[in-house]
Amino acid sequence: MLTSAVVGALACQVDSYLDTFETVVVSCKPVEFLPVKNGKKSKVIVPTEDAAYEVEFKDTILFPEGGGQPSDHGMILAGGKEIPVLAIRRESLTALHKVQTPLEPDTKVKMELDWKRRFDHMQQHSGQHLVSAILDQMEVPTLSWSLGEKMSYVEIPRKLTEEEVLSVEDRCNNVISQGLDITVEVPDKDLVKKDKLPDDYDQERGILRVVHIGDLDANPCCGTHLKNTKEMNAISLLHQVGIRGANSRLYFLIGDRVRAYAREMNTLTRSLNAKLSCQTEEIETKITKLDSQMRDSYKSEKQWMAEVASLEAARIKTELAECKKVYVYRPEQSTLVYFNMLMAELKLEPGSGVVVLACGTGKTGGALVVIGDNADKVAAEIRDAGVVKELKGGGKGVKWQGKVMAWEKGEPETLSAFVSKL
Ligand SMILES: [Zn+2]
């Protein structure tokens, strides 16, 4: 039986720049889990629905998720097949690769690493060590960190001032340009702080690693790292978000992400320039102005609505006195506010009849409100007769309120005819 390399001394950790590798399958097991039924874990282990397998190789260049760094992506080439690997996890000291195709033990395979993704992770991870090292010099410890898909952050016990953020950013970029070597040391186990290790890590058999950035920093870490700070290219510190009391998450971008972000923000700015017909410096003023204009026009719209509601309520009352039913349809979407004003004005007495209010058009649908005598029964009739096909809602007695999921062509008119025959 083959035995595999332990996490801590995997090929990806010994040489983080390997992007292809030849190895052998040690074991392959179907992924099983205990399904939860009615809140209780079942005692029967079943295979997962996606028929996945976990493969252990003699050694691997695919990094298993750990130390804040997400797992790699890669490809296994075996017997003419290309088998993608999108997740690798550490179980005690073993790296398990999740695949959809089973592999026989002793099979010789070729591994290919998604290098672009990995190099990005190396830039973010080594960069995080650097940001934390500079923060340590200011006696701001890093409590945790997260490598995000777009941005990463370090969680620190207090919010930094704007000047401090700029100073940390300057100092980090200064270290990058100095080109300090990043090296991995496997020290005497007794010298490593045990509190930095995961609880399930086998300290006897496991290999502990300390990552050094020149003489600036030494940190126990299982991740894959760059060889030199120059490969970080640049660090950009972004915003902070308050979390858990006084703690703060300081967001950052490193390496190629800085350029990608600049490009993305420039595209966004250019699009805003075109949409708002203004220069970049004017965007904020323009939006403030538009926002204020919108508030003013909404205020004015509400005043007009109130006046129209009062007039229309009078008309509806006259019509109700004659034929006991009235239908009001408005194609605009925002009519619920208007309908509420109308209902407040109407204050229907029992026996005065029924009013059907509808609004909206097409696929976006709208609202349907029925008020007055037997409102709930009238709504049920509308639904049962299939006058409005996609109708949801509820209510009892004198008020029924519903949502028309979509108006089909001609439905508002059919509804009008239906109400006139009630
Ligand atoms: Zn680390």
Residues whose N, C-alpha, C, O or C-beta is under 5 A from the ligand:
A	BS01	ZN	G67 C221 G223
